[in-house]
Amino acid sequence: MVFILEADLKNAETALRQSLVSHIITAKHAAPYMIRNRSGLIVEVTENEVLCAGGNPVTQVVKLALKGLAGAVRGYRGDLA
């Protein structure tokens, strides 16, 4: 694992935007249609069920956030129609 003080953060903002924000945008726009139609599935594929991630700290933040997002929306049955 890369120590946080040694991490290369040159592309951190771009990485967060492309990997994390894109998932949130997709879920935000897809979920209302799926709820209204009472059909659909948002799938997040991760490498394991453990809440940990190795490598660059930015990669860790993205992986943990995606797992948290999946857990937060699991079972949501809100009325957005």
N, C-alpha and C positions, 0 to 999 in steps of 0.2 A: 504494500500500500504506500502511496506517495504521501510523505509528510506534508501537511497543509502549507507550511512555510516554504516548501520547495516546489510547490505545484505551479505549473505553467497555466496562468489564467488569461493569457492573451486572447483566446477565443471564447471565454466563459460566457459572455452575454449572448453571443450568437448561438452557442451550444444550448443554452437554456431556452432561448426563443424557439429554436428549431425543434428541439426534442420535447420540451415540456409544454410550452404555450400552444404549440400546434395540437397536442392532445386535448387540452382544455377547450380550445376553439371548436374542434370536431365534436366533442361531447356536448358542448353548449348548444350547438346548432342541430345535432342529430337527435338528442334526447326528446325535445318537444314533439317532434314528428312521431317518434317511436311510442311515446306515452299516449298521444292522441289516437294513434292507430292500434294501440295495445299489442304491439308487435315489434320485435327488433332486439338486437343484442350488441352491446359495446364490449369488445374483448381487448384485454390488455395482457399480452404474453410477457412473462418475466422468466428469469432463469431459475428461480426457486421460490419457495414460500417463506423464506427467512427474511426478516426486515434488516438486511444488511447489504452492502455493496462494496466491492473493492475498487482499487484503481484511483484515478484522479478525484479529488474532492468534488469537482463539478459533476462528474459522472455519478458519484455517490448521491449527491443532492437530487439529480434527475431521477435515478432509480428509486430512491426512497419516496420522492414526491409522486411518482407514477403509481407506486404500490398504495400510497395513502389515498390518492385520487380514486383508484379502483375500489378501495374499501369504503370511501365516503359515498360513492354513488350506488354501491351494491344494495339492491333491495328498495331503492327509491321509488315511490309510487305517487309522487306529487301530481296535482291537478294543474297541468299547464295548457290544457286544451281550450 
